[in-house]
């Protein structure tokens, strides 16, 4: 059963269409549900795909353009109506926090949950969330307004105990945790048993990068280097490449270049222009420069990381 996954709630760009919703994704990790961007209609998409409002504890906003932000006041109001408890943290810029506070003071002053803000400096982002198993790191993107992407990265996992070996050497139960952390074991007679004899390698830590609105940038590729799965905006195809940089966006081919430079194993493209009618063309263009798997995002799609 998966415990690290991403559900695409919306993968369209600024102009609403009948094909795609504005940007929003739900990252599930173990018992947590974290929203990434919140375009209009995000709360309807959460209901449509069986995502509980009550489980959302963190909301990460990439930038303050409406197709990434305007669904947030409505979602927070509905969460209050549904008597959501606990703490909801919104990660955004100072301007976003001030704007949201003003809106909610009018629409939803009384809330059963605690709303707090984590203020991100777009010029100097970094780790914005961390617990025992997962960290979320913000990094700069190159858009027409301040904008950040997010990397959801598992922390290094512990090694596995080799049951037969620890029994053979008589390792006591209290020493097991230190073995998982990589320590050797010293027998009563002073002999040191290397950790590699008593354990097997840890499972690989998985990672997911969300590259919201951005032009092609080697800096972005460097920021997501080593990430397993990269979501990168692909607003245009080659036929409209001339529009990308002036509007602060990328083509599918450029998204493929970023994924290739980063060494990712999988690329998910989205944030399609209203003029894109066949996403298979975008997949083909990205695949010409990226050797891994390329997936065209679609509403309701679940990407399983683990």
C-alpha positions as YAML, in Angstrom:
chain: A
units: angstrom
residues:
- id: 1
  name: UNK
  ca: [0.00, 0.00, 0.00]
- id: 2
  name: UNK
  ca: [1.37, 3.41, -1.01]
- id: 3
  name: UNK
  ca: [2.34, 5.86, 1.71]
- id: 4
  name: UNK
  ca: [3.92, 8.56, -0.50]
- id: 5
  name: UNK
  ca: [1.80, 9.77, -3.41]
- id: 6
  name: UNK
  ca: [0.67, 12.83, -5.35]
- id: 7
  name: UNK
  ca: [-2.87, 13.43, -6.59]
- id: 8
  name: UNK
  ca: [-3.31, 15.93, -9.41]
- id: 9
  name: UNK
  ca: [-6.27, 18.19, -8.58]
- id: 10
  name: UNK
  ca: [-5.65, 20.74, -11.33]
- id: 11
  name: UNK
  ca: [-3.09, 21.08, -14.11]
- id: 12
  name: UNK
  ca: [-4.34, 23.92, -16.29]
- id: 13
  name: UNK
  ca: [-2.92, 27.42, -16.55]
- id: 14
  name: UNK
  ca: [-4.46, 30.84, -15.93]
- id: 15
  name: UNK
  ca: [-7.45, 30.80, -18.27]
- id: 16
  name: UNK
  ca: [-10.17, 28.39, -17.08]
- id: 17
  name: UNK
  ca: [-11.17, 25.69, -19.57]
- id: 18
  name: UNK
  ca: [-13.59, 22.80, -19.65]
- id: 19
  name: UNK
  ca: [-10.66, 20.40, -19.88]
- id: 20
  name: UNK
  ca: [-8.51, 21.37, -16.90]
- id: 21
  name: UNK
  ca: [-8.71, 23.00, -13.49]
- id: 22
  name: UNK
  ca: [-6.17, 25.55, -12.22]
- id: 23
  name: UNK
  ca: [-3.06, 24.35, -10.39]
- id: 24
  name: UNK
  ca: [-3.44, 22.26, -7.24]
- id: 25
  name: UNK
  ca: [-1.92, 19.00, -6.03]
- id: 26
  name: UNK
  ca: [-2.31, 16.90, -2.93]
- id: 27
  name: UNK
  ca: [0.80, 15.22, -1.52]
- id: 28
  name: UNK
  ca: [0.09, 12.34, 0.85]
- id: 29
  name: UNK
  ca: [2.87, 11.11, 3.08]
- id: 30
  name: UNK
  ca: [2.10, 8.50, 5.73]
- id: 31
  name: UNK
  ca: [-0.78, 10.05, 7.75]
- id: 32
  name: UNK
  ca: [-0.32, 13.57, 6.39]
- id: 33
  name: UNK
  ca: [-2.08, 15.38, 3.57]
- id: 34
  name: UNK
  ca: [-0.38, 18.50, 2.20]
- id: 35
  name: UNK
  ca: [-1.79, 20.78, -0.47]
- id: 36
  name: UNK
  ca: [0.49, 22.36, -3.06]
- id: 37
  name: UNK
  ca: [-1.04, 25.47, -4.64]
- id: 38
  name: UNK
  ca: [-4.77, 26.07, -4.49]
- id: 39
  name: UNK
  ca: [-6.36, 27.36, -7.66]
- id: 40
  name: UNK
  ca: [-10.09, 27.96, -8.03]
- id: 41
  name: UNK
  ca: [-12.16, 24.85, -7.50]
- id: 42
  name: UNK
  ca: [-9.52, 23.02, -5.49]
- id: 43
  name: UNK
  ca: [-12.00, 22.19, -2.72]
- id: 44
  name: UNK
  ca: [-14.39, 20.64, -5.23]
- id: 45
  name: UNK
  ca: [-11.56, 18.53, -6.61]
- id: 46
  name: UNK
  ca: [-10.66, 17.38, -3.11]
- id: 47
  name: UNK
  ca: [-14.21, 16.13, -2.67]
- id: 48
  name: UNK
  ca: [-14.34, 14.62, -6.13]
- id: 49
  name: UNK
  ca: [-11.25, 12.51, -5.48]
- id: 50
  name: UNK
  ca: [-12.05, 11.52, -1.92]
- id: 51
  name: UNK
  ca: [-9.55, 13.73, -0.12]
- id: 52
  name: UNK
  ca: [-10.66, 14.74, 3.37]
- id: 53
  name: UNK
  ca: [-10.44, 18.42, 4.33]
- id: 54
  name: UNK
  ca: [-9.75, 17.39, 7.91]
- id: 55
  name: UNK
  ca: [-6.44, 15.74, 7.00]
- id: 56
  name: UNK
  ca: [-4.87, 18.82, 5.41]
- id: 57
  name: UNK
  ca: [-2.26, 20.22, 7.77]
- id: 58
  name: UNK
  ca: [0.05, 22.18, 5.46]
- id: 59
  name: UNK
  ca: [-0.62, 24.27, 2.35]
- id: 60
  name: UNK
  ca: [2.33, 25.33, 0.19]
- id: 61
  name: UNK
  ca: [1.77, 28.26, -2.17]
- id: 62
  name: UNK
  ca: [4.24, 28.75, -5.03]
- id: 63
  name: UNK
  ca: [3.26, 32.32, -5.91]
- id: 64
  name: UNK
  ca: [0.41, 34.78, -5.77]
- id: 65
  name: UNK
  ca: [-1.06, 34.56, -9.25]
- id: 66
  name: UNK
  ca: [-4.77, 33.78, -9.06]
- id: 67
  name: UNK
  ca: [-4.64, 30.37, -10.71]
- id: 68
  name: UNK
  ca: [-2.43, 29.18, -7.85]
- id: 69
  name: UNK
  ca: [-3.99, 31.07, -4.94]
- id: 70
  name: UNK
  ca: [-7.63, 32.08, -5.42]
- id: 71
  name: UNK
  ca: [-9.08, 28.78, -4.22]
- id: 72
  name: UNK
  ca: [-7.49, 29.16, -0.80]
- id: 73
  name: UNK
  ca: [-9.98, 31.54, 0.90]
- id: 74
  name: UNK
  ca: [-12.88, 29.29, -0.09]
- id: 75
  name: UNK
  ca: [-11.12, 26.14, 1.05]
- id: 76
  name: UNK
  ca: [-10.22, 27.61, 4.45]
- id: 77
  name: UNK
  ca: [-13.80, 28.84, 4.89]
- id: 78
  name: UNK
  ca: [-15.20, 25.40, 4.10]
- id: 79
  name: UNK
  ca: [-12.75, 23.79, 6.50]
- id: 80
  name: UNK
  ca: [-14.15, 26.06, 9.21]
- id: 81
  name: UNK
  ca: [-17.73, 25.09, 8.31]
- id: 82
  name: UNK
  ca: [-16.74, 21.43, 8.60]
- id: 83
  name: UNK
  ca: [-15.32, 22.07, 12.07]
- id: 84
  name: UNK
  ca: [-11.79, 21.03, 11.13]
- id: 85
  name: UNK
  ca: [-9.62, 20.94, 14.24]
- id: 86
  name: UNK
  ca: [-5.89, 21.22, 14.88]
- id: 87
  name: UNK
  ca: [-3.45, 23.53, 13.10]
- id: 88
  name: UNK
  ca: [-3.33, 24.45, 9.43]
- id: 89
  name: UNK
  ca: [-0.10, 26.06, 8.28]
- id: 90
  name: UNK
  ca: [0.02, 28.11, 5.09]
- id: 91
  name: UNK
  ca: [3.50, 28.51, 3.63]
- id: 92
  name: UNK
  ca: [3.57, 31.67, 1.54]
- id: 93
  name: UNK
  ca: [5.18, 35.08, 1.11]
- id: 94
  name: UNK
  ca: [4.49, 37.96, 3.48]
- id: 95
  name: UNK
  ca: [2.16, 39.59, 0.93]
- id: 96
  name: UNK
  ca: [0.15, 36.39, 0.64]
- id: 97
  name: UNK
  ca: [-0.27, 36.10, 4.39]
- id: 98
  name: UNK
  ca: [-1.45, 39.69, 4.71]
- id: 99
  name: UNK
  ca: [-3.89, 39.32, 1.84]
- id: 100
  name: UNK
  ca: [-5.33, 36.09, 3.19]
- id: 101
  name: UNK
  ca: [-5.72, 37.53, 6.69]
- id: 102
  name: UNK
  ca: [-7.74, 40.45, 5.32]
- id: 103
  name: UNK
  ca: [-9.98, 38.20, 3.25]
- id: 104
  name: UNK
  ca: [-10.63, 35.76, 6.08]
- id: 105
  name: UNK
  ca: [-11.34, 38.58, 8.54]
- id: 106
  name: UNK
  ca: [-14.33, 39.36, 6.32]
- id: 107
  name: UNK
  ca: [-15.39, 35.90, 5.18]
- id: 108
  name: UNK
  ca: [-14.40, 33.63, 8.04]
- id: 109
  name: UNK
  ca: [-13.25, 35.39, 11.17]
- id: 110
  name: UNK
  ca: [-14.07, 32.53, 13.56]
- id: 111
  name: UNK
  ca: [-12.34, 29.24, 12.83]
- id: 112
  name: UNK
  ca: [-12.26, 26.06, 14.94]
- id: 113
  name: UNK
  ca: [-8.73, 25.31, 13.76]
- id: 114
  name: UNK
  ca: [-5.60, 27.35, 14.38]
- id: 115
  name: UNK
  ca: [-4.40, 29.09, 11.21]
- id: 116
  name: UNK
  ca: [-0.72, 29.95, 11.16]
- id: 117
  name: UNK
  ca: [1.63, 31.25, 8.49]
- id: 118
  name: UNK
  ca: [5.15, 30.27, 7.60]
- id: 119
  name: UNK
  ca: [6.60, 33.28, 5.80]
- id: 120
  name: UNK
  ca: [8.92, 32.41, 2.92]
- id: 121
  name: UNK
  ca: [11.55, 34.83, 1.68]
- id: 122
  name: UNK
  ca: [11.47, 34.25, -2.10]
- id: 123
  name: UNK
  ca: [15.03, 35.57, -2.42]
- id: 124
  name: UNK
  ca: [16.37, 33.19, 0.22]
- id: 125
  name: UNK
  ca: [14.10, 30.14, 0.60]
- id: 126
  name: UNK
  ca: [15.15, 26.88, 2.20]
- id: 127
  name: UNK
  ca: [13.66, 24.22, 4.45]
- id: 128
  name: UNK
  ca: [10.06, 25.16, 5.23]
- id: 129
  name: UNK
  ca: [8.95, 21.94, 6.93]
- id: 130
  name: UNK
  ca: [10.72, 19.07, 8.64]
- id: 131
  name: UNK
  ca: [9.75, 16.11, 10.80]
- id: 132
  name: UNK
  ca: [11.33, 12.77, 11.65]
- id: 133
  name: UNK
  ca: [10.78, 11.32, 8.17]
- id: 134
  name: UNK
  ca: [10.20, 14.12, 5.67]
- id: 135
  name: UNK
  ca: [11.47, 17.57, 4.81]
- id: 136
  name: UNK
  ca: [10.08, 20.14, 2.40]
- id: 137
  name: UNK
  ca: [12.51, 22.56, 0.79]
- id: 138
  name: UNK
  ca: [11.54, 25.69, -1.16]
- id: 139
  name: UNK
  ca: [13.75, 26.88, -4.01]
- id: 140
  name: UNK
  ca: [13.57, 29.88, -6.38]
- id: 141
  name: UNK
  ca: [11.86, 29.69, -9.75]
- id: 142
  name: UNK
  ca: [12.12, 32.20, -12.59]
- id: 143
  name: UNK
  ca: [8.70, 33.74, -13.19]
- id: 144
  name: UNK
  ca: [7.28, 37.24, -13.70]
- id: 145
  name: UNK
  ca: [6.59, 37.55, -9.97]
- id: 146
  name: UNK
  ca: [8.36, 36.00, -6.94]
- id: 147
  name: UNK
  ca: [7.81, 32.26, -7.19]
- id: 148
  name: UNK
  ca: [9.18, 29.14, -5.51]
- id: 149
  name: UNK
  ca: [9.07, 25.42, -6.14]
- id: 150
  name: UNK
  ca: [9.01, 22.72, -3.48]
- id: 151
  name: UNK
  ca: [10.91, 19.48, -2.98]
- id: 152
  name: UNK
  ca: [9.29, 16.81, -0.79]
- id: 153
  name: UNK
  ca: [12.17, 14.62, 0.28]
- id: 154
  name: UNK
  ca: [12.23, 11.60, 2.56]
- id: 155
  name: UNK
  ca: [15.02, 11.67, 5.09]
- id: 156
  name: UNK
  ca: [17.56, 8.82, 4.95]
- id: 157
  name: UNK
  ca: [16.01, 5.61, 6.20]
- id: 158
  name: UNK
  ca: [17.47, 3.21, 8.72]
- id: 159
  name: UNK
  ca: [19.12, -0.07, 7.86]
- id: 160
  name: UNK
  ca: [17.32, -3.41, 8.20]
- id: 161
  name: UNK
  ca: [18.24, -5.91, 10.90]
- id: 162
  name: UNK
  ca: [19.49, -9.26, 9.62]
- id: 163
  name: UNK
  ca: [17.68, -11.55, 12.04]
- id: 164
  name: UNK
  ca: [19.84, -14.61, 11.47]
- id: 165
  name: UNK
  ca: [23.08, -12.65, 11.98]
- id: 166
  name: UNK
  ca: [22.02, -10.88, 15.16]
- id: 167
  name: UNK
  ca: [20.91, -14.19, 16.65]
- id: 168
  name: UNK
  ca: [24.21, -15.81, 15.70]
- id: 169
  name: UNK
  ca: [26.21, -13.10, 17.46]
- id: 170
  name: UNK
  ca: [23.81, -12.82, 20.39]
- id: 171
  name: UNK
  ca: [23.07, -9.13, 19.90]
- id: 172
  name: UNK
  ca: [20.71, -7.97, 22.69]
- id: 173
  name: UNK
  ca: [17.44, -6.24, 21.89]
- id: 174
  name: UNK
  ca: [18.54, -2.88, 23.31]
- id: 175
  name: UNK
  ca: [21.32, -2.64, 20.67]
- id: 176
  name: UNK
  ca: [19.01, -3.02, 17.67]
- id: 177
  name: UNK
  ca: [18.24, 0.68, 17.21]
- id: 178
  name: UNK
  ca: [21.92, 1.58, 17.10]
- id: 179
  name: UNK
  ca: [22.43, -1.11, 14.49]
- id: 180
  name: UNK
  ca: [19.66, 0.38, 12.36]
- id: 181
  name: UNK
  ca: [21.47, 3.70, 12.59]
- id: 182
  name: UNK
  ca: [24.68, 2.12, 11.27]
- id: 183
  name: UNK
  ca: [26.69, 1.39, 14.43]
- id: 184
  name: UNK
  ca: [28.97, -1.63, 14.79]
- id: 185
  name: UNK
  ca: [28.50, -4.05, 17.69]
- id: 186
  name: UNK
  ca: [31.15, -5.01, 20.23]
- id: 187
  name: UNK
  ca: [31.00, -8.49, 21.71]
- id: 188
  name: UNK
  ca: [31.76, -9.10, 25.41]
- id: 189
  name: UNK
  ca: [35.21, -10.42, 24.44]
- id: 190
  name: UNK
  ca: [36.04, -7.14, 22.69]
- id: 191
  name: UNK
  ca: [35.61, -8.28, 19.10]
- id: 192
  name: UNK
  ca: [33.91, -5.69, 16.88]
- id: 193
  name: UNK
  ca: [31.29, -6.99, 14.46]
- id: 194
  name: UNK
  ca: [30.91, -4.62, 11.49]
- id: 195
  name: UNK
  ca: [27.44, -3.27, 10.94]
- id: 196
  name: UNK
  ca: [27.37, -4.73, 7.41]
- id: 197
  name: UNK
  ca: [27.35, -8.25, 8.89]
- id: 198
  name: UNK
  ca: [24.36, -7.52, 11.09]
- id: 199
  name: UNK
  ca: [22.15, -5.43, 8.80]
- id: 200
  name: UNK
  ca: [21.11, -5.00, 5.19]
- id: 201
  name: UNK
  ca: [20.97, -1.68, 3.32]
- id: 202
  name: UNK
  ca: [18.19, 0.77, 4.01]
- id: 203
  name: UNK
  ca: [15.41, 1.31, 1.50]
- id: 204
  name: UNK
  ca: [16.06, 4.25, -0.81]
- id: 205
  name: UNK
  ca: [14.60, 7.60, 0.25]
- id: 206
  name: UNK
  ca: [12.19, 9.00, -2.36]
- id: 207
  name: UNK
  ca: [11.73, 12.59, -3.44]
- id: 208
  name: UNK
  ca: [9.29, 14.69, -5.46]
- id: 209
  name: UNK
  ca: [9.82, 18.18, -6.88]
- id: 210
  name: UNK
  ca: [7.07, 20.62, -7.80]
- id: 211
  name: UNK
  ca: [8.30, 23.18, -10.31]
- id: 212
  name: UNK
  ca: [5.48, 25.66, -10.71]
- id: 213
  name: UNK
  ca: [5.53, 28.59, -13.17]
- id: 214
  name: UNK
  ca: [9.04, 29.20, -14.46]
- id: 215
  name: UNK
  ca: [11.06, 29.81, -17.56]
- id: 216
  name: UNK
  ca: [13.73, 27.30, -18.49]
- id: 217
  name: UNK
  ca: [16.54, 27.66, -15.97]
- id: 218
  name: UNK
  ca: [19.72, 25.74, -15.27]
- id: 219
  name: UNK
  ca: [19.39, 27.04, -11.71]
- id: 220
  name: UNK
  ca: [16.10, 25.16, -11.36]
- id: 221
  name: UNK
  ca: [17.69, 22.00, -12.78]
- id: 222
  name: UNK
  ca: [20.48, 22.30, -10.23]
- id: 223
  name: UNK
  ca: [17.97, 22.84, -7.39]
- id: 224
  name: UNK
  ca: [16.13, 19.60, -8.19]
- id: 225
  name: UNK
  ca: [19.21, 17.55, -9.02]
- id: 226
  name: UNK
  ca: [18.89, 14.02, -7.71]
- id: 227
  name: UNK
  ca: [15.12, 14.17, -7.24]
- id: 228
  name: UNK
  ca: [13.33, 11.00, -8.33]
- id: 229
  name: UNK
  ca: [10.14, 12.47, -9.79]
- id: 230
  name: UNK
  ca: [9.93, 16.02, -11.14]
- id: 231
  name: UNK
  ca: [6.73, 17.88, -11.93]
- id: 232
  name: UNK
  ca: [7.59, 20.76, -14.25]
- id: 233
  name: UNK
  ca: [5.26, 23.19, -15.92]
- id: 234
  name: UNK
  ca: [4.95, 22.75, -19.69]
- id: 235
  name: UNK
  ca: [2.60, 25.54, -20.69]
- id: 236
  name: UNK
  ca: [3.44, 25.42, -24.39]
- id: 237
  name: UNK
  ca: [4.55, 23.09, -27.14]
- id: 238
  name: UNK
  ca: [7.26, 23.80, -29.69]
- id: 239
  name: UNK
  ca: [4.70, 25.52, -31.94]
- id: 240
  name: UNK
  ca: [4.29, 28.29, -29.35]
- id: 241
  name: UNK
  ca: [7.79, 28.36, -27.92]
- id: 242
  name: UNK
  ca: [8.11, 32.07, -28.73]
- id: 243
  name: UNK
  ca: [5.50, 32.83, -26.03]
- id: 244
  name: UNK
  ca: [7.22, 30.98, -23.20]
- id: 245
  name: UNK
  ca: [10.00, 33.24, -21.93]
- id: 246
  name: UNK
  ca: [8.15, 36.58, -22.31]
- id: 247
  name: UNK
  ca: [5.29, 35.15, -20.24]
- id: 248
  name: UNK
  ca: [7.51, 33.48, -17.66]
- id: 249
  name: UNK
  ca: [6.79, 29.91, -18.72]
- id: 250
  name: UNK
  ca: [8.40, 26.83, -20.25]
- id: 251
  name: UNK
  ca: [7.77, 24.47, -23.11]
- id: 252
  name: UNK
  ca: [7.45, 20.71, -22.72]
- id: 253
  name: UNK
  ca: [10.84, 20.30, -24.37]
- id: 254
  name: UNK
  ca: [12.39, 22.64, -21.82]
- id: 255
  name: UNK
  ca: [10.74, 20.69, -19.00]
- id: 256
  name: UNK
  ca: [12.38, 17.57, -20.44]
- id: 257
  name: UNK
  ca: [15.75, 19.32, -20.48]
- id: 258
  name: UNK
  ca: [15.41, 20.24, -16.79]
- id: 259
  name: UNK
  ca: [14.49, 16.67, -15.86]
- id: 260
  name: UNK
  ca: [17.43, 15.31, -17.87]
- id: 261
  name: UNK
  ca: [19.87, 17.74, -16.28]
- id: 262
  name: UNK
  ca: [18.52, 16.85, -12.84]
- id: 263
  name: UNK
  ca: [18.94, 13.11, -13.44]
- id: 264
  name: UNK
  ca: [15.30, 12.40, -12.58]
- id: 265
  name: UNK
  ca: [13.75, 9.02, -13.34]
- id: 266
  name: UNK
  ca: [10.30, 10.38, -14.13]
- id: 267
  name: UNK
  ca: [8.88, 13.69, -15.41]
- id: 268
  name: UNK
  ca: [5.30, 14.85, -14.97]
- id: 269
  name: UNK
  ca: [4.27, 17.83, -17.11]
- id: 270
  name: UNK
  ca: [1.30, 20.16, -16.60]
- id: 271
  name: UNK
  ca: [0.07, 23.76, -16.39]
- id: 272
  name: UNK
  ca: [-1.16, 23.54, -19.97]
- id: 273
  name: UNK
  ca: [-2.14, 26.60, -21.99]
- id: 274
  name: UNK
  ca: [-5.78, 26.75, -23.05]
- id: 275
  name: UNK
  ca: [-4.48, 26.34, -26.61]
- id: 276
  name: UNK
  ca: [-3.09, 22.86, -25.90]
- id: 277
  name: UNK
  ca: [-5.58, 20.25, -27.08]
- id: 278
  name: UNK
  ca: [-3.37, 17.16, -27.37]
- id: 279
  name: UNK
  ca: [-0.99, 16.57, -24.47]
- id: 280
  name: UNK
  ca: [0.53, 13.56, -26.23]
- id: 281
  name: UNK
  ca: [2.34, 16.04, -28.47]
- id: 282
  name: UNK
  ca: [3.91, 17.65, -25.39]
- id: 283
  name: UNK
  ca: [4.91, 14.22, -24.06]
- id: 284
  name: UNK
  ca: [6.61, 13.47, -27.37]
- id: 285
  name: UNK
  ca: [8.55, 16.73, -27.36]
- id: 286
  name: UNK
  ca: [9.72, 16.26, -23.78]
- id: 287
  name: UNK
  ca: [10.69, 12.65, -24.51]
- id: 288
  name: UNK
  ca: [13.02, 13.75, -27.29]
- id: 289
  name: UNK
  ca: [15.38, 15.26, -24.70]
- id: 290
  name: UNK
  ca: [14.57, 13.20, -21.58]
- id: 291
  name: UNK
  ca: [15.19, 9.47, -21.51]
- id: 292
  name: UNK
  ca: [13.02, 8.67, -18.49]
- id: 293
  name: UNK
  ca: [9.28, 8.23, -18.31]
- id: 294
  name: UNK
  ca: [7.20, 11.30, -19.23]
- id: 295
  name: UNK
  ca: [3.64, 11.58, -17.94]
- id: 296
  name: UNK
  ca: [1.06, 14.17, -18.92]
- id: 297
  name: UNK
  ca: [-0.74, 15.27, -15.76]
- id: 298
  name: UNK
  ca: [-4.51, 14.99, -15.71]
- id: 299
  name: UNK
  ca: [-7.08, 15.67, -13.02]
- id: 300
  name: UNK
  ca: [-7.59, 12.72, -10.71]
- id: 301
  name: UNK
  ca: [-4.27, 11.11, -11.60]
- id: 302
  name: UNK
  ca: [-2.42, 9.60, -8.65]
- id: 303
  name: UNK
  ca: [1.35, 9.31, -8.89]
- id: 304
  name: UNK
  ca: [2.67, 6.65, -6.54]
- id: 305
  name: UNK
  ca: [6.18, 7.28, -5.26]
- id: 306
  name: UNK
  ca: [6.29, 4.45, -2.73]
...
